[in-house]
């Protein structure tokens, strides 16, 4: 592909990451100070953070619908895809989670909802979880395919709809945090196994809860690399690396989607957005489709100029 592989000209490009934060009136009054000021929002807000942008089939459009549903319920929502920093697949997952936590905390969000790219959310997943007002809570994880079967919580819950239950540890596929929890965690808490993270929380008196009445599908179970043979391990690492570098991102709309009979829209790259205004909002703003520069924000200029 040559240097062309690094030209981010479409919203399915492997290097296209979404960063969508709702603007406030404060941004319009910052003027030149906005260049060095940290972002800040307010209470009753959530930053939804997805680790990487390699979505499994059916994940993206469900995530978009949840963001829209949450906004419609009065929450202030921001959405951020964390750039995959891994040299080898998943080796930077702890760093990515730590960066996500610090971003949500520094930006003044009340809640941080961390989601992996293989979790098929329901539109009301966040709203159902946040109603519990627990510092750390996650939904019941229904694993659709698990090549190396194993538990995702301790204790194990074989069936859903058992109410809100405390756990000793849990897989972090989809977890909601009150951002104040992050004040007591250092960077090392995010590294290691899920048990280690839960132990770090427990050290400060925080317990993880699972809402077994709120169910989400997880396309595949945890990788569990130690269970693989040497050849299997390197084959999976090579395949993951190639996909991360070259594969178009799956941001397709729901099956049989028709904007005339529902909410949402599709851009010219075939990417589904639950709200028209969210189209093509990448890490550097909207992609100029006509080759022109992005429009200048005259409201942010000095009124004396």
Buried (B, 14 or more C-beta within 10 A) or exposed (E): EEEEEEEBEBBBBBBBBBBBBEEEEEBEEEBEEBEEEEBEBEEEBBBBBBBBBBBBEBBBBBBBBBBBBBBEEEBBBBBBBBBBEBEEBBEBBBBBBBBBBBBBBEBBBBBBBBBBBBBBBBBBBBBBBBEEEBBBBBBBBEBEEEEEEEBBBEEEBEEBEEEBBEBBBBBBBBBBBBBEBBEEBEEEBBBEEBEBBBBBBEEEEBBBBBBBEBBBBBBBBBBEEEEBEEEEBEEBBEEBBEEBEEEBBBBBBBEEBEEEEEEBBBBEBEBBBBBEEBBBBBEEEEBEEEEEEEEEEEEEEEEEE
